[in-house]
Amino acid sequence: MKKSDILLALEKKFDYLPKREVERTLEKILHNLVSNLSQGNRIEIRDFGTFSTRLRKARTGRNPSTGETIEINDKHLVHFIPGKKLKKLINEE
């Protein structure tokens, strides 16, 4: 599902709101999530899951095409742990 698909679904659900308002609201929510994660904050959405950042330490890697050894710097990654309700809904058949 892409961002445009989410927008279409929200526009249908909230048909009494102008499309531009739905788009602005989604943009604000996403910006808020990104902003908090970039500051190192943890985001918990009940029944959905938890987003946090993890530090991947620097390491020595290898360029697969040349075989050359390269140094890979530290980097932060987004980590997601699904909530119990989300796990249950996904695994229902």
N, C-alpha and C positions, 0 to 999 in steps of 0.2 A: 504494500500500500504506500502510495506516494503522498506528499503533502497536498497536492491538488485533489486527490481522492478524499482525503480527510476534510478538506474544505467543502467539497460537494456534499458529503454526508452531513456535515454540520449545517450547511445552507438549507438542505431539505428538512432537517430536524427542527431548525429554528427559522421557519419560513416567514415569520412575522418580523424578523430583523433584516435590515439591509445587508446585502452581500458584502459590502465594503466593511461594515461593522464586524461581521463574523471573521473576515480575513484579518482585520486589525487585532481582534481579540486573540486569535490563534498566534499571530506574530508576537504579541506581548507575552503570552504564556511561554512560547518557545524561547524568547529572549531572556525571560526571567530564569528559566531552567538552565540555559547555557551560562548566564552570568553567575549564577550560584555555583555551578560545577567548576567554572574557571577560577573561582575564589577558593575552591577546595571544600565547599560545603556539601553535606549529604542531603539528598532529597528523598523523602519517603512519601509515597502515595499509597494510602491504605487500600488493601485488597488488590493492588496492582503490583507494586514492587518498590525497590530501593535503588537509586542511582548514587554512585559515589565515584571518586577518582582513586586510582592506584598508580604508584610510581614504578615504572619499569627501569631498573638500574642500567647503567652504561655497561656495554659488553663488547667483546670482539666478535665480529661477524665475517662473512665471506661473500664476495660478489659471485653469484652462481655462474655468470657467463665468463668471467675471466679467472676466477679462482683467487683473486687478490684479497688479502686480509684488510678489513676496514674496521674502524672504530665507530660504534653506534652509541650516540649520546643518550643520557637519561631522557625519558619522556613520560608524560602522564596519560593514562588511558581511562576511559569511562568504563565502569564496572556496573553491571545490572544484576540484581538478585530478585527473581520473581516472587510475588507474595503467594501465600497459601491458596487464596481464592483463584488467582490466575492459573496456578499450576493445576488446580482441580478442574477448572473450566477447559483448559487445553487438553487434559487427559480423559475427559468424559467422552464416551462413545455412544 
